[in-house]
Amino acid sequence: PAGTKLPASELGHFNLVGDITAAGQMINIEVRPETEMAKCYAAQMAKAHFLHPPLVGRTTYPVLLDLNVTP
């Protein structure tokens, strides 16, 4: 939430990878490094709904998010 103070160990760069299904759900989510902030973000992405991805010849659409948490 806005105004939340994060410890320095939770700030900085992390990557999130996952697959988006035809139904718009992100599955197979992994984050590196596995900080509490990254794991929280991954949990929220698992609850989110995405637009129908281009699935030509595939059952899922791979995604990579490169994120940076700053104060």
C-alpha positions as semicolon CSV with decimal commas, in nm:
position;residue;x (nm);y (nm);z (nm)
1;P;0,000;0,000;0,000
2;A;0,102;0,361;-0,049
3;G;0,329;0,487;0,227
4;T;0,454;0,140;0,320
5;K;0,819;0,142;0,427
6;L;1,011;-0,154;0,291
7;P;1,337;-0,288;0,433
8;A;1,639;-0,244;0,205
9;S;1,646;-0,622;0,147
10;E;1,311;-0,595;-0,037
11;L;1,419;-0,312;-0,267
12;G;1,587;-0,359;-0,602
13;H;1,557;-0,570;-0,911
14;F;1,374;-0,900;-0,960
15;N;1,247;-1,106;-1,254
16;L;0,913;-1,279;-1,281
17;V;0,845;-1,548;-1,542
18;G;0,520;-1,726;-1,610
19;D;0,281;-1,854;-1,873
20;I;-0,054;-1,700;-1,965
21;T;-0,327;-1,948;-2,055
22;A;-0,602;-1,909;-2,316
23;A;-0,835;-1,825;-2,024
24;G;-0,611;-1,531;-1,928
25;Q;-0,463;-1,680;-1,611
26;M;-0,091;-1,666;-1,530
27;I;0,049;-2,004;-1,426
28;N;0,394;-2,156;-1,366
29;I;0,507;-1,834;-1,197
30;E;0,861;-1,806;-1,063
31;V;1,058;-1,509;-0,931
32;R;1,432;-1,451;-0,883
33;P;1,555;-1,356;-0,635
34;E;1,279;-1,490;-0,411
35;T;1,234;-1,189;-0,183
36;E;0,912;-1,139;0,011
37;M;0,821;-0,852;-0,223
38;A;0,878;-1,068;-0,532
39;K;0,673;-1,356;-0,388
40;C;0,391;-1,116;-0,298
41;Y;0,391;-0,976;-0,652
42;A;0,383;-1,330;-0,793
43;A;0,082;-1,415;-0,577
44;Q;-0,103;-1,109;-0,706
45;M;-0,018;-1,193;-1,068
46;A;-0,166;-1,541;-1,014
47;K;-0,497;-1,372;-0,919
48;A;-0,496;-1,128;-1,212
49;H;-0,680;-1,173;-1,541
50;F;-0,503;-1,102;-1,870
51;L;-0,630;-1,050;-2,223
52;H;-0,637;-1,351;-2,454
53;P;-0,275;-1,399;-2,566
54;P;-0,161;-1,498;-2,916
55;L;-0,145;-1,878;-2,890
56;V;-0,055;-1,982;-3,244
57;G;0,047;-2,346;-3,205
58;R;0,079;-2,319;-2,825
59;T;-0,131;-2,378;-2,516
60;T;0,030;-2,097;-2,312
61;Y;0,209;-1,769;-2,381
62;P;0,540;-1,718;-2,196
63;V;0,610;-1,383;-2,029
64;L;0,910;-1,228;-1,856
65;L;0,875;-0,921;-1,638
66;D;1,187;-0,729;-1,534
67;L;1,090;-0,526;-1,226
68;N;1,267;-0,279;-1,000
69;V;1,130;-0,188;-0,655
70;T;1,234;0,157;-0,537
71;P;1,145;0,356;-0,226
